[in-house]
Amino acid sequence: MLAELDKLLGSCVFEIDCCKDLKKLEGIRVAVFGKNGKLTQKMKCLKNLSPSDRKVIGAKINEVKSAIIEKLSIKSNNLEMIELEKRLDNEVIDVSMPVDTKFFGYIHPISKVFSEISAILNGYGFRFAEGPDIESEHFNFDTMNMPEYHPARTMHDTFYLNMPADENGRKLLRTHTSPVETRYMLKHEPPLRFFTIGRTFRSDYDATHTPMFDQVEMLVVEKDVGMAQLKWLIKDILKKFFNLEKLLVRFRPSFFPFTEPSAEVDINYSIVNGKMVFGTGDKWLEIGGCGVSHPNVLKAGGIDPMQYQGIAFGLGIERLASLKYGVPDLRSYFESNEKWRETFGFSPMEF
């Protein structure tokens, strides 16, 4: 029996080495390990042997079995690689063929504006910063110089969550991206130049407001910055975004608890054939707010307001997209209407 097993092992190894096809290799495996396979028959004979012979022959069968299985595995991997290489050699993709764009999806206008604004701010050396959508009262309000009695903290404006409060107060959906300012300042030493883009949430819903919307916010913290630098920066950014060198930008005094002085930002436009045309005319449209960082905001971020000054602005992404690409109703951004995406979306090939 031992000699027969050695002979079986030798013949199997020879057949496997000579095999050039995966199908034939499978045939060898079945011939050895199948229901009526050669090694299977040897295993069935073990019951007829004496206990001492059964122990010796059984060990030999396991040795032969392991050797054949290892040989089959190695050969199978080699043959699979050979077949893959042949298939790759024969398969040719003509990358010069035109793409049928009707099978592509569309880039959402909000994503388009994200990309455009990010590229512009990166050009000024701004770094991107992120923060959580679920915030605490401390970061959302306290660090932004908004005390407990401030009306924006009431239920009719803010979405408070049914979650346990912690040392930073109740949990809520952030009402602005400004908490990112504090989180970033606490982790980095000035001078700072960064921006954030993200979702914000307020209890408001009509053609010009949605309960969820996106903001872009920028902050510069340096020793010698002020309203003059802020006004120049905002003008230059808006001219680049709208691609209008003659765009007029107006700053109106306003009030924000986190900046002092504060201003609202307007751009000029006219109505031509029922459409808004920017950079011409004497009509004005508000698009955002800005100001010099309040000392309390800098203190909350661990920065000495006697040494450094901050300038900041915030713009609504949906508002920018609507103005640049003619989307009439902000609510349609979130309605998942395929026809709307076809009308206002952008081809990935042009993005």
Contacts in CASP RR format, 6 or more apart in sequence:
PFRMAT RR
TARGET T0000
AUTHOR 0000-0000-0000
METHOD contacts of the structure
MODEL  1
MLAELDKLLGSCVFEIDCCKDLKKLEGIRVAVFGKNGKLTQKMKCLKNLS
PSDRKVIGAKINEVKSAIIEKLSIKSNNLEMIELEKRLDNEVIDVSMPVD
TKFFGYIHPISKVFSEISAILNGYGFRFAEGPDIESEHFNFDTMNMPEYH
PARTMHDTFYLNMPADENGRKLLRTHTSPVETRYMLKHEPPLRFFTIGRT
FRSDYDATHTPMFDQVEMLVVEKDVGMAQLKWLIKDILKKFFNLEKLLVR
FRPSFFPFTEPSAEVDINYSIVNGKMVFGTGDKWLEIGGCGVSHPNVLKA
GGIDPMQYQGIAFGLGIERLASLKYGVPDLRSYFESNEKWRETFGFSPME
F
1 42 0 8 1.000
1 45 0 8 1.000
1 53 0 8 1.000
1 57 0 8 1.000
1 60 0 8 1.000
2 56 0 8 1.000
2 57 0 8 1.000
2 60 0 8 1.000
4 42 0 8 1.000
5 42 0 8 1.000
5 57 0 8 1.000
5 60 0 8 1.000
5 61 0 8 1.000
5 64 0 8 1.000
6 64 0 8 1.000
8 32 0 8 1.000
8 38 0 8 1.000
8 39 0 8 1.000
8 42 0 8 1.000
8 64 0 8 1.000
9 64 0 8 1.000
9 67 0 8 1.000
9 68 0 8 1.000
12 28 0 8 1.000
12 32 0 8 1.000
12 68 0 8 1.000
12 71 0 8 1.000
13 67 0 8 1.000
13 68 0 8 1.000
13 71 0 8 1.000
15 28 0 8 1.000
16 25 0 8 1.000
16 28 0 8 1.000
16 68 0 8 1.000
16 71 0 8 1.000
16 72 0 8 1.000
16 75 0 8 1.000
17 75 0 8 1.000
19 25 0 8 1.000
19 28 0 8 1.000
19 75 0 8 1.000
19 79 0 8 1.000
20 79 0 8 1.000
21 79 0 8 1.000
22 76 0 8 1.000
22 79 0 8 1.000
22 80 0 8 1.000
22 83 0 8 1.000
25 72 0 8 1.000
25 75 0 8 1.000
25 76 0 8 1.000
25 79 0 8 1.000
28 72 0 8 1.000
29 72 0 8 1.000
30 37 0 8 1.000
31 37 0 8 1.000
31 38 0 8 1.000
32 38 0 8 1.000
32 39 0 8 1.000
32 40 0 8 1.000
32 68 0 8 1.000
33 39 0 8 1.000
33 40 0 8 1.000
33 65 0 8 1.000
33 68 0 8 1.000
34 40 0 8 1.000
39 61 0 8 1.000
39 64 0 8 1.000
39 65 0 8 1.000
39 68 0 8 1.000
42 57 0 8 1.000
42 61 0 8 1.000
43 58 0 8 1.000
43 61 0 8 1.000
45 57 0 8 1.000
46 54 0 8 1.000
46 57 0 8 1.000
46 58 0 8 1.000
46 61 0 8 1.000
47 54 0 8 1.000
49 57 0 8 1.000
99 349 0 8 1.000
101 347 0 8 1.000
101 349 0 8 1.000
104 347 0 8 1.000
104 348 0 8 1.000
104 349 0 8 1.000
105 341 0 8 1.000
105 348 0 8 1.000
106 341 0 8 1.000
106 342 0 8 1.000
106 345 0 8 1.000
106 346 0 8 1.000
106 347 0 8 1.000
106 348 0 8 1.000
107 345 0 8 1.000
107 346 0 8 1.000
107 347 0 8 1.000
107 348 0 8 1.000
107 351 0 8 1.000
108 333 0 8 1.000
108 341 0 8 1.000
108 345 0 8 1.000
109 321 0 8 1.000
109 325 0 8 1.000
109 327 0 8 1.000
109 333 0 8 1.000
109 344 0 8 1.000
109 345 0 8 1.000
109 346 0 8 1.000
110 214 0 8 1.000
110 317 0 8 1.000
110 318 0 8 1.000
110 321 0 8 1.000
110 333 0 8 1.000
112 321 0 8 1.000
112 325 0 8 1.000
112 345 0 8 1.000
112 346 0 8 1.000
112 351 0 8 1.000
113 317 0 8 1.000
113 320 0 8 1.000
113 321 0 8 1.000
113 324 0 8 1.000
114 197 0 8 1.000
114 214 0 8 1.000
114 317 0 8 1.000
115 351 0 8 1.000
116 241 0 8 1.000
117 197 0 8 1.000
117 216 0 8 1.000
117 241 0 8 1.000
117 315 0 8 1.000
117 317 0 8 1.000
117 320 0 8 1.000
118 128 0 8 1.000
118 195 0 8 1.000
118 197 0 8 1.000
120 237 0 8 1.000
120 240 0 8 1.000
120 241 0 8 1.000
121 195 0 8 1.000
121 216 0 8 1.000
121 218 0 8 1.000
121 237 0 8 1.000
122 128 0 8 1.000
124 193 0 8 1.000
124 233 0 8 1.000
124 237 0 8 1.000
125 193 0 8 1.000
126 193 0 8 1.000
126 194 0 8 1.000
126 195 0 8 1.000
126 218 0 8 1.000
127 193 0 8 1.000
127 194 0 8 1.000
127 195 0 8 1.000
128 194 0 8 1.000
128 195 0 8 1.000
128 196 0 8 1.000
128 197 0 8 1.000
129 180 0 8 1.000
129 183 0 8 1.000
129 184 0 8 1.000
129 194 0 8 1.000
129 195 0 8 1.000
129 196 0 8 1.000
130 180 0 8 1.000
130 196 0 8 1.000
130 198 0 8 1.000
131 179 0 8 1.000
131 180 0 8 1.000
131 183 0 8 1.000
131 196 0 8 1.000
132 174 0 8 1.000
133 173 0 8 1.000
133 174 0 8 1.000
133 199 0 8 1.000
133 201 0 8 1.000
134 161 0 8 1.000
134 171 0 8 1.000
134 172 0 8 1.000
134 173 0 8 1.000
134 174 0 8 1.000
135 171 0 8 1.000
135 172 0 8 1.000
135 173 0 8 1.000
135 174 0 8 1.000
135 179 0 8 1.000
136 166 0 8 1.000
136 168 0 8 1.000
136 169 0 8 1.000
136 170 0 8 1.000
136 171 0 8 1.000
136 172 0 8 1.000
137 153 0 8 1.000
137 168 0 8 1.000
137 169 0 8 1.000
137 170 0 8 1.000
137 172 0 8 1.000
138 167 0 8 1.000
138 168 0 8 1.000
138 169 0 8 1.000
139 168 0 8 1.000
139 179 0 8 1.000
139 182 0 8 1.000
139 183 0 8 1.000
140 172 0 8 1.000
140 174 0 8 1.000
140 175 0 8 1.000
140 176 0 8 1.000
140 178 0 8 1.000
140 179 0 8 1.000
141 147 0 8 1.000
141 150 0 8 1.000
141 152 0 8 1.000
141 153 0 8 1.000
142 300 0 8 1.000
143 179 0 8 1.000
143 182 0 8 1.000
143 297 0 8 1.000
143 300 0 8 1.000
143 301 0 8 1.000
144 176 0 8 1.000
144 178 0 8 1.000
144 179 0 8 1.000
144 182 0 8 1.000
144 257 0 8 1.000
144 258 0 8 1.000
144 297 0 8 1.000
144 300 0 8 1.000
145 257 0 8 1.000
145 258 0 8 1.000
145 294 0 8 1.000
145 296 0 8 1.000
145 297 0 8 1.000
145 300 0 8 1.000
146 152 0 8 1.000
146 153 0 8 1.000
146 257 0 8 1.000
146 258 0 8 1.000
150 257 0 8 1.000
151 157 0 8 1.000
152 158 0 8 1.000
152 175 0 8 1.000
156 203 0 8 1.000
157 175 0 8 1.000
157 202 0 8 1.000
157 203 0 8 1.000
157 204 0 8 1.000
158 172 0 8 1.000
158 173 0 8 1.000
158 175 0 8 1.000
158 202 0 8 1.000
158 203 0 8 1.000
159 172 0 8 1.000
159 173 0 8 1.000
159 201 0 8 1.000
159 202 0 8 1.000
159 203 0 8 1.000
159 211 0 8 1.000
160 170 0 8 1.000
160 171 0 8 1.000
160 172 0 8 1.000
161 170 0 8 1.000
161 171 0 8 1.000
161 172 0 8 1.000
161 173 0 8 1.000
163 170 0 8 1.000
163 171 0 8 1.000
164 171 0 8 1.000
165 171 0 8 1.000
173 200 0 8 1.000
173 201 0 8 1.000
174 200 0 8 1.000
174 201 0 8 1.000
175 200 0 8 1.000
175 201 0 8 1.000
175 202 0 8 1.000
176 200 0 8 1.000
176 215 0 8 1.000
176 217 0 8 1.000
177 196 0 8 1.000
177 197 0 8 1.000
177 198 0 8 1.000
177 200 0 8 1.000
177 215 0 8 1.000
177 216 0 8 1.000
177 217 0 8 1.000
177 314 0 8 1.000
178 217 0 8 1.000
178 258 0 8 1.000
180 196 0 8 1.000
180 217 0 8 1.000
181 196 0 8 1.000
181 217 0 8 1.000
181 219 0 8 1.000
181 297 0 8 1.000
181 301 0 8 1.000
181 312 0 8 1.000
182 297 0 8 1.000
182 300 0 8 1.000
182 301 0 8 1.000
184 192 0 8 1.000
184 194 0 8 1.000
184 196 0 8 1.000
184 219 0 8 1.000
185 192 0 8 1.000
185 221 0 8 1.000
185 298 0 8 1.000
185 300 0 8 1.000
185 301 0 8 1.000
185 302 0 8 1.000
185 303 0 8 1.000
186 301 0 8 1.000
186 302 0 8 1.000
190 221 0 8 1.000
190 222 0 8 1.000
190 303 0 8 1.000
190 308 0 8 1.000
191 220 0 8 1.000
191 221 0 8 1.000
191 222 0 8 1.000
191 223 0 8 1.000
191 308 0 8 1.000
192 219 0 8 1.000
192 220 0 8 1.000
192 221 0 8 1.000
192 222 0 8 1.000
193 219 0 8 1.000
193 220 0 8 1.000
193 221 0 8 1.000
193 222 0 8 1.000
194 218 0 8 1.000
194 219 0 8 1.000
195 216 0 8 1.000
195 217 0 8 1.000
195 218 0 8 1.000
195 219 0 8 1.000
196 216 0 8 1.000
196 217 0 8 1.000
197 214 0 8 1.000
197 215 0 8 1.000
197 216 0 8 1.000
197 217 0 8 1.000
197 317 0 8 1.000
198 214 0 8 1.000
198 215 0 8 1.000
198 216 0 8 1.000
198 317 0 8 1.000
199 212 0 8 1.000
199 213 0 8 1.000
199 214 0 8 1.000
200 212 0 8 1.000
200 213 0 8 1.000
200 214 0 8 1.000
200 215 0 8 1.000
201 211 0 8 1.000
201 212 0 8 1.000
202 209 0 8 1.000
202 211 0 8 1.000
202 213 0 8 1.000
203 211 0 8 1.000
204 210 0 8 1.000
204 211 0 8 1.000
205 211 0 8 1.000
205 331 0 8 1.000
206 331 0 8 1.000
207 328 0 8 1.000
207 329 0 8 1.000
207 330 0 8 1.000
207 331 0 8 1.000
208 330 0 8 1.000
209 330 0 8 1.000
210 318 0 8 1.000
210 330 0 8 1.000
210 331 0 8 1.000
210 333 0 8 1.000
210 334 0 8 1.000
212 334 0 8 1.000
213 316 0 8 1.000
213 317 0 8 1.000
213 318 0 8 1.000
213 330 0 8 1.000
214 316 0 8 1.000
214 317 0 8 1.000
214 318 0 8 1.000
215 314 0 8 1.000
215 315 0 8 1.000
215 316 0 8 1.000
215 317 0 8 1.000
216 314 0 8 1.000
216 315 0 8 1.000
216 316 0 8 1.000
216 317 0 8 1.000
216 320 0 8 1.000
217 312 0 8 1.000
217 313 0 8 1.000
217 314 0 8 1.000
217 315 0 8 1.000
218 312 0 8 1.000
218 313 0 8 1.000
218 314 0 8 1.000
219 293 0 8 1.000
219 310 0 8 1.000
219 311 0 8 1.000
219 312 0 8 1.000
220 229 0 8 1.000
220 230 0 8 1.000
220 233 0 8 1.000
220 310 0 8 1.000
220 311 0 8 1.000
220 312 0 8 1.000
221 293 0 8 1.000
221 298 0 8 1.000
221 303 0 8 1.000
221 308 0 8 1.000
221 309 0 8 1.000
221 310 0 8 1.000
222 308 0 8 1.000
222 309 0 8 1.000
222 310 0 8 1.000
223 307 0 8 1.000
223 308 0 8 1.000
223 309 0 8 1.000
224 309 0 8 1.000
225 309 0 8 1.000
225 310 0 8 1.000
225 311 0 8 1.000
226 292 0 8 1.000
226 309 0 8 1.000
226 310 0 8 1.000
226 311 0 8 1.000
227 261 0 8 1.000
227 263 0 8 1.000
227 291 0 8 1.000
227 292 0 8 1.000
227 311 0 8 1.000
229 311 0 8 1.000
230 290 0 8 1.000
230 291 0 8 1.000
230 292 0 8 1.000
230 311 0 8 1.000
230 312 0 8 1.000
230 313 0 8 1.000
231 249 0 8 1.000
231 251 0 8 1.000
233 311 0 8 1.000
233 313 0 8 1.000
234 249 0 8 1.000
234 265 0 8 1.000
234 290 0 8 1.000
234 313 0 8 1.000
235 247 0 8 1.000
235 249 0 8 1.000
238 247 0 8 1.000
238 249 0 8 1.000
238 265 0 8 1.000
238 267 0 8 1.000
238 287 0 8 1.000
239 245 0 8 1.000
239 247 0 8 1.000
241 320 0 8 1.000
241 324 0 8 1.000
242 267 0 8 1.000
242 278 0 8 1.000
242 279 0 8 1.000
242 323 0 8 1.000
242 324 0 8 1.000
244 278 0 8 1.000
244 279 0 8 1.000
246 279 0 8 1.000
246 280 0 8 1.000
247 267 0 8 1.000
247 268 0 8 1.000
247 278 0 8 1.000
247 279 0 8 1.000
248 267 0 8 1.000
248 268 0 8 1.000
248 279 0 8 1.000
249 265 0 8 1.000
249 266 0 8 1.000
249 267 0 8 1.000
249 268 0 8 1.000
250 265 0 8 1.000
250 266 0 8 1.000
250 267 0 8 1.000
250 268 0 8 1.000
250 284 0 8 1.000
251 263 0 8 1.000
251 264 0 8 1.000
251 265 0 8 1.000
251 266 0 8 1.000
251 290 0 8 1.000
252 263 0 8 1.000
252 264 0 8 1.000
252 266 0 8 1.000
253 261 0 8 1.000
253 262 0 8 1.000
253 263 0 8 1.000
254 262 0 8 1.000
254 263 0 8 1.000
254 264 0 8 1.000
254 289 0 8 1.000
255 262 0 8 1.000
256 262 0 8 1.000
256 289 0 8 1.000
256 291 0 8 1.000
257 294 0 8 1.000
258 293 0 8 1.000
258 294 0 8 1.000
258 297 0 8 1.000
258 312 0 8 1.000
259 290 0 8 1.000
259 291 0 8 1.000
259 292 0 8 1.000
259 293 0 8 1.000
259 294 0 8 1.000
259 297 0 8 1.000
259 312 0 8 1.000
260 291 0 8 1.000
260 292 0 8 1.000
260 294 0 8 1.000
261 291 0 8 1.000
261 292 0 8 1.000
262 289 0 8 1.000
262 290 0 8 1.000
262 291 0 8 1.000
262 292 0 8 1.000
263 289 0 8 1.000
263 290 0 8 1.000
263 291 0 8 1.000
264 286 0 8 1.000
264 288 0 8 1.000
264 289 0 8 1.000
264 290 0 8 1.000
265 286 0 8 1.000
265 287 0 8 1.000
265 288 0 8 1.000
265 289 0 8 1.000
265 290 0 8 1.000
265 313 0 8 1.000
265 315 0 8 1.000
266 284 0 8 1.000
266 285 0 8 1.000
266 286 0 8 1.000
266 287 0 8 1.000
267 278 0 8 1.000
267 279 0 8 1.000
267 284 0 8 1.000
267 285 0 8 1.000
267 287 0 8 1.000
268 278 0 8 1.000
268 279 0 8 1.000
268 280 0 8 1.000
268 281 0 8 1.000
268 282 0 8 1.000
268 283 0 8 1.000
268 284 0 8 1.000
268 285 0 8 1.000
269 276 0 8 1.000
269 277 0 8 1.000
269 278 0 8 1.000
269 279 0 8 1.000
269 280 0 8 1.000
269 281 0 8 1.000
269 283 0 8 1.000
269 284 0 8 1.000
269 285 0 8 1.000
270 276 0 8 1.000
270 277 0 8 1.000
270 279 0 8 1.000
270 280 0 8 1.000
270 281 0 8 1.000
270 282 0 8 1.000
270 283 0 8 1.000
271 277 0 8 1.000
271 283 0 8 1.000
272 280 0 8 1.000
276 285 0 8 1.000
276 323 0 8 1.000
278 323 0 8 1.000
285 323 0 8 1.000
287 315 0 8 1.000
287 316 0 8 1.000
287 319 0 8 1.000
287 320 0 8 1.000
287 323 0 8 1.000
288 313 0 8 1.000
288 314 0 8 1.000
288 315 0 8 1.000
288 316 0 8 1.000
288 319 0 8 1.000
289 313 0 8 1.000
289 314 0 8 1.000
289 315 0 8 1.000
290 311 0 8 1.000
290 312 0 8 1.000
290 313 0 8 1.000
290 314 0 8 1.000
291 311 0 8 1.000
291 312 0 8 1.000
291 313 0 8 1.000
292 309 0 8 1.000
292 310 0 8 1.000
292 311 0 8 1.000
292 312 0 8 1.000
293 305 0 8 1.000
293 309 0 8 1.000
293 310 0 8 1.000
293 311 0 8 1.000
293 312 0 8 1.000
295 305 0 8 1.000
298 304 0 8 1.000
298 305 0 8 1.000
298 308 0 8 1.000
298 310 0 8 1.000
299 305 0 8 1.000
318 327 0 8 1.000
318 330 0 8 1.000
318 333 0 8 1.000
319 330 0 8 1.000
321 327 0 8 1.000
321 333 0 8 1.000
322 328 0 8 1.000
322 330 0 8 1.000
325 344 0 8 1.000
326 344 0 8 1.000
327 333 0 8 1.000
327 344 0 8 1.000
332 340 0 8 1.000
END
